């Protein structure tokens, strides 16, 4: 999840001709460097790499760099014989823009790097290649050049919008056209066929749900329609079509990483749907104020940024919980940058907001990281909330920011990795860096602390191989202590005592451990979770279920999308909705441990008995949660030895770091244990007698017991 840090950067958009570039007068009167720009930018589109932003006015297309924010190029059209610019979309390759004009024409623009070359000749028509002030900020020669012009078959109705994914989509008032990125027409269908019933409606937004063959359409009456099995022809009957009525939808976005769809409405409510098979199921609802104008999922699929007509950017979690809200101004568009940065824009102004996200921690500390710094809880939970802020070494961050993955050790040391290489903090504001030769060629995809070692999954681009490396956290990063080649790129790494679990992009879960005095890595066992229906690209967490140690057929707990799933005996079962999961030890009497997860509203727990642990049984998860703990903050850590859930205050916004919050889970867990085994409950309570909060926990337990008795009396 993401939390606001730092201030808000404000930019005024300069839509005049880029200064300082000498251009010959074009032979074609199609465009010039001037226009009536009083309307400002009416459409925005973020590039697939999230580094470039394209904006369109009625007569021009502009290109900006996201960070540092700078205008790179502009292509302004003098005449309107083809109509005004209605929409623009990026090709997945990131080097092509399709610009849709109202009278049924499509401009194909190339986004290229040409160094000092200013002119671009295409099809005997002179088009200029614009170079802008962005080059003064170290951004070289990125610009726009027009390549071709396409015309849609239907010119009797105006173009209203465009969409993009594996192919381009253009909608007029009467038809929807699917085109290849080479400009060839794939297929077409009437709007009335897509809508599926009578009525005079237009398509206001459309696209494809990630890598699936399912298209979505938002109509002017606020309804949403999902059409599956889209090919050269579309069968719009039966299970191929799903209609979402009564939403008054205004905006929609889908995350392929979390398999979640968010729909914004006229009332400000955001509905959240999970894609399961070929059907969407509503899993969350978040109320808000003011019409939702735009929304966008983060790259990791854990947060959705929503823009409201009130001028607020609201950050919501995977299952809809509001974490923070920031008012900036009149906004029509929102996009995520390469790292934890959000860009919002209106017609004449733009804003940049910095965020931090949670990293995995081997201890009870809450740890966050932004594009170039880390925040670690410096004191224990009982001692108050103090953040230790460490800026990543400038020599590393300057070349490799933003930070993409990070992990914190039990004693507060942090390992981070950006676009290339890795850096490890000493805990005192100093950083150990890798040698430049390694830093340039190695990309780290996942990190975890295993004792005093950093377990790092990486891709060596020089050798074109994937690897798991173990680095001693307290030594210079000259060479790994041990390493082993992997069959495929790793997407998730987690530590379990001395063992390290690695999930590859092909869905193979492998357990590794250091052997021979820490100089070698051995493979202990492997489970093919992909064969059980688990999509590795959508998995955020993976761990052995309690009792899995030493069992070749052990159960695996995974968080896939918004689902908590258990994989065992060649099949995967769904326990419930979850944003994240953790397992804590209890080891009191007949109770061994507990599995905790957060469902967007409350923390749930399934206690695991010693018998279940010894027999590697997952009955506790199959039965569902026995402990329910509603929270008014976002939980991050289950501090088992403190009897607390620790997280961040959702109401903390502004220029300061978020506020740490905690609540006792001890009363709820003791209440459950009292119903199963009173001796175990007494033994567990005795282990917390020395804590300062113990008396308060007992008061809460007594209060819960009295409330439950009153409820029983009423029934």
Protein Blocks (a to p, Z undefined) as FASTA:
>chain_A
ZZdedjdddddddfbdcehiacdddfbfkbccbdcfknopfbdcddfklmaccdddfkbc
cdddfbdcddfbdcddfblknopafbdcddfklpaccdddfkopacddddddehjafbdc
eehiacdddddfklmnopahiacddfbdcddfblkbccfbdcddfbccdddfkbccdddf
kopafbdcdfklmnopacddddfbdcdehjbfbdcdddfkopacddehiafbdcdehjlb
ccdehklpabdcddfklopacdddfkopacddddehjaccdfbdcddehjafbdcddfko
paccdddfkopacdddfkopafbdcdfbjcfbdcddfblcdcdddfkbccdddddddddd
fblbdcdddfkbccddfbdfknopadddddddfklmmmmpccfbdcddfkopacdddfeo
cdddehlopacdddfklmmmpccfbdcdehjbccdddddfklopacdddddfkbccfbcf
bdcddfbdcfbdcdehjbccdddfkopacddddeehhpaccdfbdcdfklnopafklpfb
dcddehigopakbccdddehjaccddeehiacdfbdcfbdcdddfkgajbfbdcdddehj
accdddddfklmmnopaklmmnopfbdcddfbdcfbdcfknopacdddfklgcjbdcddd
dddfklmmmmmmmmmommlmmmmmmmmmmpmklmmmmmmmmmmmmmmmmmmmmZZ
